[in-house]
Amino acid sequence: MTKRESLQAHARMFGKAVLTTRKELRLNTEELAEQSGVPLILLGRIENGIASGDEWGLREICALAGVLDVTPDVLMERWERYIEEAGAAWWRRGKRKG
């Protein structure tokens, strides 16, 4: 996997973490966008895994986490878990899952 493909995979997994958490709270996309201040178009791109890493950052992570009623680190842990489950964790390369 190239570095670019790895970054794209990580962006998709962040979208999955946001989408899953939003659905658990039974919020729709418009509600999350409005309450977090993240533009609806960007939120849609994040959840669909097509927003590049330069379109969002810590500000969006914190804003989304606040509305999703989790701390940023909880959202990041979910994101990390999805990356590891997809086998795209750069920090696991060459190591066995255990």
C-alpha positions as semicolon CSV with decimal commas, in nm:
position;residue;x (nm);y (nm);z (nm)
1;M;0,000;0,000;0,000
2;T;0,142;0,336;-0,098
3;K;0,153;0,626;0,145
4;R;-0,127;0,798;-0,048
5;E;-0,346;0,484;-0,036
6;S;-0,276;0,452;0,335
7;L;-0,383;0,811;0,398
8;Q;-0,699;0,759;0,196
9;A;-0,777;0,443;0,394
10;H;-0,727;0,634;0,720
11;A;-0,960;0,911;0,602
12;R;-1,228;0,653;0,513
13;M;-1,198;0,497;0,858
14;F;-1,242;0,836;1,028
15;G;-1,560;0,879;0,826
16;K;-1,676;0,537;0,939
17;A;-1,610;0,630;1,303
18;V;-1,812;0,952;1,271
19;L;-2,095;0,784;1,080
20;T;-2,125;0,493;1,322
21;T;-2,124;0,719;1,627
22;R;-2,379;0,956;1,469
23;K;-2,613;0,669;1,389
24;E;-2,583;0,532;1,743
25;L;-2,714;0,867;1,865
26;R;-2,985;0,870;1,599
27;L;-2,875;1,206;1,463
28;N;-2,910;1,285;1,097
29;T;-2,631;1,443;0,899
30;E;-2,795;1,784;0,893
31;E;-2,834;1,789;1,272
32;L;-2,470;1,692;1,326
33;A;-2,349;1,953;1,077
34;E;-2,561;2,229;1,229
35;Q;-2,472;2,148;1,590
36;S;-2,100;2,099;1,525
37;G;-2,049;2,389;1,287
38;V;-1,889;2,156;1,032
39;P;-2,028;2,242;0,687
40;L;-2,280;1,985;0,565
41;I;-2,090;1,924;0,242
42;L;-1,768;1,858;0,432
43;L;-1,942;1,632;0,683
44;G;-2,089;1,431;0,396
45;R;-1,745;1,401;0,239
46;I;-1,596;1,290;0,573
47;E;-1,865;1,028;0,636
48;N;-1,834;0,897;0,281
49;G;-1,458;0,871;0,319
50;I;-1,380;1,102;0,030
51;A;-1,261;1,410;0,221
52;S;-0,886;1,435;0,210
53;G;-0,691;1,490;0,528
54;D;-0,620;1,850;0,435
55;E;-0,995;1,927;0,439
56;W;-1,041;1,850;0,808
57;G;-0,831;1,842;1,122
58;L;-0,832;1,878;1,497
59;R;-1,094;2,154;1,494
60;E;-1,345;1,929;1,313
61;I;-1,254;1,625;1,525
62;C;-1,320;1,821;1,847
63;A;-1,640;1,981;1,715
64;L;-1,782;1,648;1,598
65;A;-1,680;1,468;1,917
66;G;-1,852;1,734;2,127
67;V;-2,184;1,685;1,949
68;L;-2,144;1,308;1,938
69;D;-2,115;1,316;2,318
70;V;-1,770;1,160;2,326
71;T;-1,429;1,303;2,398
72;P;-1,196;1,347;2,101
73;D;-0,980;1,062;2,227
74;V;-1,278;0,823;2,230
75;L;-1,355;0,915;1,870
76;M;-0,987;0,874;1,783
77;E;-0,976;0,531;1,953
78;R;-1,271;0,417;1,744
79;W;-1,097;0,552;1,434
80;E;-0,777;0,367;1,527
81;R;-0,969;0,044;1,586
82;Y;-1,128;0,064;1,240
83;I;-0,788;0,128;1,082
84;E;-0,640;-0,174;1,260
85;E;-0,937;-0,394;1,165
86;A;-0,890;-0,293;0,801
87;G;-0,525;-0,395;0,819
88;A;-0,418;-0,045;0,720
89;A;-0,237;0,050;1,039
90;W;0,110;0,175;0,951
91;W;0,211;0,130;1,316
92;R;0,135;-0,243;1,290
93;R;0,330;-0,319;0,973
94;G;0,561;-0,608;1,029
95;K;0,394;-0,695;1,361
96;R;0,147;-0,968;1,428
97;K;-0,200;-0,885;1,549
98;G;-0,232;-0,998;1,902
